[in-house]
């Protein structure tokens, strides 16, 4: 396990290192605008195996993926006109959309109904990382399932199996913010599954 602290002059090296780790099936802990996330290449079954062992007791519950932009989202899911509107209004930011997937990620990432949860994190380094990886990155919180969301590296190391972590991108202690707002966009109407940091009304 390697820990790298984010500094202005080392961000390019961090991105290159993280992409290398992810392409080799590794697990990266990374900061977002909410809490720390646990990221693997969502298209790599072996990497998803590692994530499932890391999270523990996850069962068949799917996880969100982070993409770089609407174009990447469109590649992995079917964006309806209302979903595109939400993209324009709220993303990048702490809003996640549940939309019909295209079956291009590991089967455990999509739900049994074929839906996929997608977000675009409002974090420039992580967006650059995803763009260079050119694949969706899992965006589940970096805690063990059932434990509180982690806002510092110490919290993560106390509750998780460190042997499963390949790289930690350390941004220090993050502000304690709510999770992303989760919106079901599989139909033609907005359905709020979880109100988070940004409040979205069904008629938005």
N, C-alpha and C positions, 0 to 999 in steps of 0.2 A: 504494500500500500504506500502510495506517495501522496503527500500533501503539498499543494502549491498555493501560496497566498497571492491574491490578485493585486498587481501593481500596474501602473500605467505603462511602464516600459516592457513588461513581460507578457502582455495579453496575447500577442501573436504566437509566442512559444506555447502558452497554455492551450490555445486553440489547436495547434498542431499536435501537441501531446495528447489531448483529449480525443481528437479524431482518430489518432493511431490506436489508442486504447479501445475505443468503441468499435473500430473496424475489426479488431482482433477478438471481439466478443466480450470485452471487459465492462465493468460497472463503474460509472462515474457519479460522484456526489457533486451537485452543483447548486449555486444560488439562483433564486428567482425573485420576482417582486412580491411573492407571498412568503414561502418558507424554503428550506433546502429540499431539492428533489433528488431522486435516484434515477439515473439515466442509463439505458442500454439501447442498442440498435433494435428498434421495434420489429424489424424484419428478420432478425436472426434468432431462430428457435433456441440455440444453445445459450445465447445471451439472456433470453427471457427466462430460461431455466434458472440461471444464476440469480436473476431478479426475484423470482418466486421463492428461492431458498433464502434470500436476504430478507424479504418482507415477512415470511413465515405465515402459515395459516391463512393464506389468501383465498384458497379454494378456487372457484372459477370466476371470481369477481374481476372484471376487466380493469385496465388502467388507462389514463389519459395519455395522449402523445402530444409532444410539442413539435410544431412545424415552423418554418421560417416565414411563410407568407401564405396568402390565399392561393397562389398558384400551386404550391406544394400540397396544400390541403385538398385542392381539387384533384390532384393525382391519386390521392388515397381515399377520398370520400366523394359522395355525390352532394354537391352544394346546391340547395334550392335557392330561389331568389330571396326569400326571407333570411336564409343563412348568410348570403352574400351581404345583405344589408347590415346584419349584426357585425360581420367582419369589418365593414367600412366604418361603422360607428364606434366600435369598442376595442378592436384589436390593432396592434399588440396591446395586451393588458390582461388583468385578472378575470377573464371571462372564458369559459370553456363551452364548446358546442358539442352536443351529441347528434351525430348525423349518420346516414347510411353509408357504411364502408364499402370498399371495392374488393375486400379480401386480399389485399396486398401486404398486410402485416401478419405477424404470427397470430394464429387462430385464438390464442388466449388473450390477446390485446383487444380484439373485438368482442362484443357480447354475443350470447347465444342467438340473439335476434339479428346479428350482422351489423350492429351499430358501432360506431367508433367515436370516442371522445377526443376532441382536438382543441388545442389552444396555441396561441402565439405569445410567448412570454415577452414582457416589456423589459428586456435585459439585453443590452447591445452585445456583450461578449457571448452570451448563450445563443443569440440569434446568429451571430457570425459563425459559431461552432456548428450549428445545425445546417447552415448554408454550405459550409465546407464538407460536412459529412454527407449531405445531400440525401438524407434518409430521416424519417421521423424518429425522434428521441422520446423514450418513455418519460412521462412527467408525473410520476407518483411521488408523494412526499417521502422523504428519506428516513422515516421512522419504521420500526417494526409494526406490523398491522395491529391496531388496537391501542397503540401508544400515542402520546401527544405529538403533534407536528413539531419538527425540530427547527429552531431558529439559530442554533450555534453548532459548531463541530463537536464540542464537548458533549452535547446532548445526544448526538448521533453515535459517538463512540461508546457511550455508556450503555446503550440499549441494543446495539447491533453486533453482528459477527464481522469483525474487522477484516478477517481473512477473505471475505467475499468482495471487499472494496479494492479496486485497482487504483483509483485516483480520486482525490478530494480537491475540489476547487474552493478555496477558503476565502470568503469575503467578510470574515469576522461575524459578530452577532448581528443578525438581521432584525429589522423592526418586527414586532409581533403583530402581524396583520391577519385578517380572516382569509380563508381559502378562496379560490376563484368561484365566481358565480357560474352555476352549471345550468345550461339551457338546452332543452330538447327541441331540436329543429328537424326532426324526421318527417314531420307533416308540414302543412302550410300555415300552422299557427304556432306561436311561441309558447312553450310550456316550461315554466321555471321549476327545475328540480332541486336547486339549492341557491338561496340568495347568499352572496358572499360580499367581497369588498365593494363591488359595484352593484347597485340596485337596478334591476331591469324589470320593467312592468310588462305583463303579457301583451299589452297592446302596442309595445314599442315598435 
